[in-house]
Amino acid sequence: MLVNTKNILEEAKKGGYAVGAFNLLSHPTVEAILNVAEETNTPVIVQINDWVDPNLAIARRKSQFEADTFMNYLVDRCKASPVPVAINLDHCKTYEGCMRGIKWGCTSVMIDGSELPVEENIKLTKAVVNTAHACGVSVEAEIGHVGGRADDTVKEDVYTTVEEANLFYKKTGVDMLAVSIGTTHGVYLKKPKLNFDRISELNKNISIPLVMHGGSGLTPGDYIECAKRGITKINFATYMFMEGGKYIKETLEKNADKPAEFNTLLKAGIEGQKAIIREHIEYFGTKKYDEIFRQ
Ligand SMILES: [Zn+2]
């Protein structure tokens, strides 16, 4: 069933577990994510991009027609699922893009003004919140700044403080907040320095769910600790895509003497993604949903 992202995360906050938010670009990844959620009876968040944004990386971009027809499929597929599924528009930098996400059927949009001066970030986020709430869609925003792909250094002063998070929440009315707690996007070049105490402090003082970006590549213990201390949404993409590719590569190598068959490789890629999703759902503690909310 397609549900509001906020509902999934409020339950997670109550239940003391996190829910995976997995990015997708194509049908096989949608099936991998939803199949695992359905097999494990757990809620899940699928994440899309503002596909038609000309500033989006070319590998992720879709034409208007491709985007519209893909979103028809995605919304129908999520509605048909027996488990709670939310569709989130990930890292959208513009008001217009968030409106496209709402039109496509997203149940939440993330307005990412984290690179703007804080007053401008508040202004942009507030404008998106006003329209999204009128449409029954929830909003994620980001303060502090989660490092980018080439940025492997996280300095002490980039960790989000309780004061700035509270001020941002009060001024925007946002539904969930991405906080900077020491993770970076992409592949880690050196061990991240996570600030677990800051997560606990933020969780104790802020009523809305907390989101972790750059969730790929942490240790199982890191995920367990983050979920325990109050992170409720963990964004995960890079390692999932790499694991799918790894399974395809292995299948090709194992069958090097035979012709490569499209469906065999596709199936291998889906299996690879499913394996790593299954493993991470376990670390995130999402299975608790089954014990708490499905009696
Ligand atoms: Zn992110």
Boltz pocket constraint, residues with backbone or C-beta under 6 A from the ligand:
constraints:
  - pocket:
      binder: B
      contacts: [[A, 91], [A, 146], [A, 185], [A, 213], [A, 214], [A, 235]]
      max_distance: 6.0
